[in-house]
Amino acid sequence: MTIEDANGCDGTLMLGGSDQALLDTTITTYVSLSQQNILCYGGSTGVVSVVNPLSPPYSYSWQDINGNVVGTTSSVSNLPAGDYTLYSSYNGGCTTVEHITLLESALVHSDAVVTDASCNGSSDGSVVTTTFGGAGGYTYSWSPVSSTTSDLMNLMAGGYELTITDANNCMASFP
């Protein structure tokens, strides 16, 4: 049996015998959520929002996994990856609870196989890389040489730095 309290909140009542009890309070809600996950590993570009927010007297409280309030509007931005809970209060005291998880891209990283130049002054060294993580679509920038390939060949002895950028414009640099 479904019942409604003085605040208009729905509940479920189990019938049977003289020991009737309210088993759970199930609030009928039309709150749906949308999310924008974090673009770069370790970033804070996440957004959580109520889709089609209702007019007041609704109130919102977004909390992180530690119970810290991170927002009180229908949309909260600049969030890091993690779990969030939305408490929506309406109709004079009813509260719905919704959970959402913001994800982040994997860290852009690269494995390198380095072959040293055979002797001082020789140009037979190389760096061959394999890139992982991020959003793919990698671009490469080497210094102090000017190259946009993932690998370098015919190198003299010295130090080289690689900057990798993925399709989300996330960057990682490797000496």
C-alpha positions as CSV (number, residue, x, y, z in Angstrom):
1,M,0.0,0.0,0.0
2,T,1.3,3.5,-0.8
3,I,0.6,6.3,1.6
4,E,1.3,10.0,1.5
5,D,2.4,12.0,4.6
6,A,1.4,15.6,5.5
7,N,4.2,16.9,3.3
8,G,3.0,15.0,0.3
9,C,5.9,12.5,0.4
10,D,5.1,9.0,-0.7
11,G,5.9,5.9,1.4
12,T,5.2,2.2,1.4
13,L,3.2,0.5,4.1
14,M,3.2,-3.2,4.7
15,L,-0.1,-4.5,5.7
16,G,-0.7,-7.6,7.8
17,G,-1.7,-8.2,11.4
18,S,-1.6,-5.7,14.1
19,D,2.1,-4.8,13.6
20,Q,1.9,-2.6,10.6
21,A,5.0,-0.6,9.9
22,L,6.3,1.9,7.4
23,L,9.0,-0.1,5.6
24,D,10.6,2.5,3.4
25,T,10.0,6.0,2.2
26,T,10.1,6.0,-1.6
27,I,9.8,9.5,-2.9
28,T,8.4,9.8,-6.4
29,T,10.8,12.1,-8.2
30,Y,11.4,13.4,-11.6
31,V,15.0,14.5,-10.9
32,S,17.4,13.3,-13.6
33,L,21.0,14.2,-13.8
34,S,23.6,15.0,-16.5
35,Q,27.3,15.1,-16.2
36,Q,30.4,16.2,-18.0
37,N,33.4,14.1,-17.1
38,I,36.9,15.5,-16.5
39,L,38.8,16.0,-19.7
40,C,42.4,15.7,-18.3
41,Y,43.7,13.4,-15.6
42,G,43.9,15.3,-12.3
43,G,41.8,18.2,-13.6
44,S,38.7,19.9,-12.2
45,T,36.6,20.4,-15.3
46,G,33.6,18.2,-14.2
47,V,30.0,19.4,-14.3
48,V,26.9,17.9,-12.7
49,S,23.5,19.3,-13.4
50,V,19.8,18.6,-12.8
51,V,18.1,18.1,-16.2
52,N,15.0,20.4,-16.4
53,P,15.3,21.8,-12.8
54,L,12.0,22.6,-11.2
55,S,11.1,26.0,-9.9
56,P,11.4,26.8,-6.2
57,P,10.5,25.8,-3.6
58,Y,13.1,23.2,-4.7
59,S,16.4,23.4,-3.0
60,Y,19.6,21.5,-3.9
61,S,22.6,20.4,-2.0
62,W,25.5,18.6,-3.8
63,Q,27.9,16.8,-1.6
64,D,31.2,15.0,-2.3
65,I,32.0,11.6,-0.9
66,N,33.2,13.2,2.4
67,G,29.9,15.0,2.9
68,N,31.3,18.4,2.0
69,V,28.8,20.6,0.3
70,V,30.2,21.5,-3.2
71,G,27.1,23.4,-4.5
72,T,23.6,24.5,-3.8
73,T,22.3,25.3,-7.3
74,S,20.9,23.0,-10.0
75,S,24.4,22.9,-11.7
76,V,27.9,22.7,-10.2
77,S,31.1,23.0,-12.2
78,N,34.9,22.8,-11.7
79,L,34.6,19.5,-10.0
80,P,37.4,16.8,-9.8
81,A,36.7,13.1,-10.5
82,G,34.7,11.4,-7.8
83,D,31.4,10.4,-6.4
84,Y,28.7,13.1,-5.7
85,T,25.3,13.0,-4.0
86,L,22.4,15.4,-4.8
87,Y,19.9,16.0,-2.1
88,S,16.8,17.7,-3.6
89,S,14.3,19.0,-1.1
90,Y,10.8,20.0,-2.3
91,N,7.2,20.2,-1.3
92,G,7.7,21.4,2.2
93,G,10.2,18.7,3.4
94,C,10.4,15.8,1.0
95,T,14.0,14.9,0.0
96,T,15.2,12.8,-2.9
97,V,18.7,11.4,-3.1
98,E,20.6,10.9,-6.4
99,H,24.2,9.6,-6.8
100,I,26.5,10.4,-9.7
101,T,30.1,9.5,-10.5
102,L,32.4,11.8,-12.5
103,L,35.2,10.0,-14.4
104,E,38.4,11.3,-15.7
105,S,40.6,10.4,-18.7
106,A,43.6,8.2,-18.0
107,L,47.0,9.9,-17.5
108,V,48.9,10.5,-20.8
109,H,52.2,8.6,-20.5
110,S,54.8,7.2,-22.8
111,D,57.3,4.4,-22.8
112,A,60.5,5.1,-24.6
113,V,63.3,2.9,-25.9
114,V,66.5,4.9,-26.1
115,T,69.5,3.9,-28.1
116,D,72.5,6.0,-27.3
117,A,74.8,7.4,-30.0
118,S,77.6,4.9,-30.6
119,C,80.3,7.6,-29.9
120,N,80.8,11.3,-29.3
121,G,79.9,13.1,-32.5
122,S,78.0,10.3,-34.1
123,S,74.4,10.7,-35.2
124,D,73.1,7.2,-34.8
125,G,71.1,7.5,-31.6
126,S,67.3,7.1,-31.4
127,V,64.3,7.4,-29.2
128,V,61.2,5.3,-30.0
129,T,58.1,5.9,-28.0
130,T,54.8,4.2,-27.4
131,T,52.0,6.5,-25.9
132,F,49.1,5.4,-23.7
133,G,46.2,7.0,-21.9
134,G,44.4,10.3,-22.5
135,A,41.9,10.6,-25.3
136,G,44.1,9.4,-28.1
137,G,44.7,11.5,-31.2
138,Y,48.2,12.4,-30.0
139,T,50.5,15.1,-31.3
140,Y,54.2,15.3,-30.5
141,S,56.6,18.1,-30.0
142,W,60.3,17.5,-29.4
143,S,63.0,19.9,-28.3
144,P,65.7,21.1,-28.8
145,V,65.1,19.5,-32.2
146,S,62.1,20.5,-34.3
147,S,60.1,17.3,-34.8
148,T,56.4,16.4,-34.6
149,T,56.8,12.6,-34.9
150,S,56.5,10.1,-32.1
151,D,60.1,8.8,-32.7
152,L,63.4,10.5,-33.3
153,M,66.2,8.9,-35.3
154,N,69.8,9.9,-36.2
155,L,70.4,11.7,-32.9
156,M,73.6,12.9,-31.5
157,A,74.3,12.5,-27.8
158,G,72.4,15.0,-25.7
159,G,69.2,15.6,-23.9
160,Y,65.8,15.7,-25.6
161,E,62.3,16.6,-24.3
162,L,59.0,15.3,-25.6
163,T,55.6,17.0,-25.1
164,I,52.6,14.9,-25.9
165,T,49.1,16.5,-26.4
166,D,46.0,14.4,-26.7
167,A,42.6,15.1,-28.4
168,N,41.3,16.8,-25.2
169,N,44.4,19.2,-25.3
170,C,45.8,17.4,-22.2
171,M,49.6,17.6,-22.1
172,A,52.4,15.6,-20.6
173,S,56.1,16.3,-20.9
174,F,59.0,13.8,-20.6
175,P,62.7,14.7,-20.4
